[in-house]
Every structure is written in C-alpha cells, then in structure tokens.
Amino acid sequence: MALESTIIENKISEKFGSEVSNFRMERDIFTFEASPTHIKDVIRFMKEDETLRFNFMTDICGVHYPDNDKNTQFAVVYLLHNWIDNVRVRVKTFLNGDKPEVDTIVDIFATANWMERETYDFFGIIFKGHPNLKKILNDEGMTSFPLRKEYPLEDPGRTDKDDRFFGRTPNNYEPTK
C-alpha cells in the first residue's frame, strides 16, 4: 500500500491534534505546520512510526518573514524523505521574531548538526540543546545574520556605481553635479 498524504495527515493529526495544522500540497510536496513546542516530537514520531517511516532528513533551512507579526517572523523548514515509499514531506514551524529559538533534532537525525549550525549562522535561529551551536561558514566576529531581510540589498551610500547604467533610474533622477 502506498503512503498517501491523507494517511500522513490522519496519523499526525490524530497524535498531535491542534499542534499541527495547514496540511496542503505545496509545489508537489505534502506540507504542514507544527508548533515550535511540539516540532521535535512531530519529527521523532514521523521517523519512528511504523507506517510513516520518514527515515531521512534531506534539509533544514530558515526563512525570514519581516512583514509578518512578531510570532511568525521566522520559520524553520524541515524536509523529510521516506525512502521505502519514496515520499517527501515539508514541515514548517514559525518562531517569534524577538527570540527565534526551537529545540534541536540532532538526537533524532545526526545530519541535522551542520544544517542547524548553518541556519543559526545565517538567520540567528537558536537550536536549544545543540551540542556545538557556533558559526560554520561566516566569520566568528560577524554580529549580523546575512540572510535576514532587515538590511537593504545595497548600500545606499555607494559612490562606485551609477544606477543609470543598471536600469534603475527613478523618474525623478537628477544626475549629481
């Protein structure tokens, strides 16, 4: 019997109730959301359940939604794969913008170690209980988190380029004299 999205939804909803929500197909991957307080239990259940068998962690990444309300400004996205039935699932959990933190899942999937470190490095999301949560790609002295959308894409004070040559000329553009 193939592992259908309705089976996944029913098993997870039955176990976690209102702590999981918004089940849907999103870009051909079954997706749902879990509360940050229960995400670790949801991931563990999905791995250990005899029917679900999501035995491989494909990826963990962060997303910054600066325009959302404070309680949903960050998301951690987990991509899981059931090799037996060849089914992939995306699980999202939304975090508070003032204190983005969630429990580590390194004890469930050892591969989460570097993925959580990378997410911390680029978004500043704290993975509570992580055995070695420190920067992995950026300089240790860096105080900002480069993939947060709280900084402009370009330095407005740059003088080494002229926007006219890049197709970014506003209607009221007046060249400097």
Sequence and secondary structure as in RCSB ss.txt:
>XXXX:A:sequence
MALESTIIENKISEKFGSEVSNFRMERDIFTFEASPTHIKDVIRFMKEDETLRFNFMTDICGVHYPDNDKNTQFA
VVYLLHNWIDNVRVRVKTFLNGDKPEVDTIVDIFATANWMERETYDFFGIIFKGHPNLKKILNDEGMTSFPLRKE
YPLEDPGRTDKDDRFFGRTPNNYEPTK
>XXXX:A:secstr
    HHHHHHHHHHHHGGGEEEEEEETTEEEEEE TTTHHHHHHHHHH TTT   EEEEEEEEE TTS GGGSEE
EEEEEEETTTTEEEEEEEEE SSS EEE  TTT TTHHHHHHHHHHHH  EEET TT   SSS TT  S TTSTT
S SS TT  S  GGGGT   TT     
